[in-house]
Amino acid sequence: MLRTRPETAAWRANVARVGFVPTMGALHAGHLSLVERAKRETDAPVVSIFVNPTQFGPNEDFTKYPRQEAKDLATLEAAGVAAAFVPSVEEMYPPGDRMRIEPGEIAEALEGAARPGHFAGVATVVAKLFEIVRPDVAYFGQKDFQQLRVIQTMARERYPAIKVVGCPIVREEDGLAMSSRNAYLAPAERAAARVLSRGLFTARSAWSRGERHPERLRARVEEVVETEPGVAPEYVSVADPLTLVELKLPANRAVISLAARVGKTRLIDNVLLGMEVSDLK
Ligand code: PAF
């Protein structure tokens, strides 16, 4: 296990093509799908585990975010990961550190509007991780769709040698998108949360039957989600997948994303229509 920048630099010096999977731990099958892809496409997959304080708002779940380092390290070893980078907060944010990335327009709507400062925290920590790990390819899940676009935009501008690859959402059998935060759900909430993917899949079916109107696609999602009183939607967005600008007119590609509260837990999910996540750059 690598804890510090110098240890990681020494490890990096001996590896040709590095595939990087940044995580906050509490690993699940979604993370492991990124690891598998990194194993297939590069010489050495490296996973970071770091619960990044700067991407949590003051009233968010930083202190209660699930932490299970020993279990995660055993999972990574069993998955054949070459190295795990598990830094401390002081290693990532040493005294006097002033690095901060402003992610720009792509970060303004949706999650950026709901969670002020969140994407500056994400972009900053990912930039720091990129500079420490110096990967050739980095893998991010589609579940955090706007995060993927924020990082692809940042990498294009600042780290053009690093390829940022988006990987499809991994879902539970009943459709719920895998997330470390699903662990917060009580059994009744877990059952209620199924409505989120059901709503998105209803819109996706409408799309495959030819529906392209953004308002009607949004209505398909909302009609389904509203049937579940235990779920309080925050937004349902139908946007262009490259810019995340809301669609006003029918288009040949779209991302429908939503955020909702299920009890005290805030969940997000999305479906990408008319293109594959691996085509995003
Ligand atoms: O998606 C996550 O787990 C985090 O936002 C990331 C990319 C590891 C940055 O802390």
Boltz pocket constraint, residues with backbone or C-beta under 6 A from the ligand:
constraints:
  - pocket:
      binder: B
      contacts: [[A, 22], [A, 23], [A, 24], [A, 50], [A, 52], [A, 55], [A, 122], [A, 125], [A, 126], [A, 144], [A, 147]]
      max_distance: 6.0
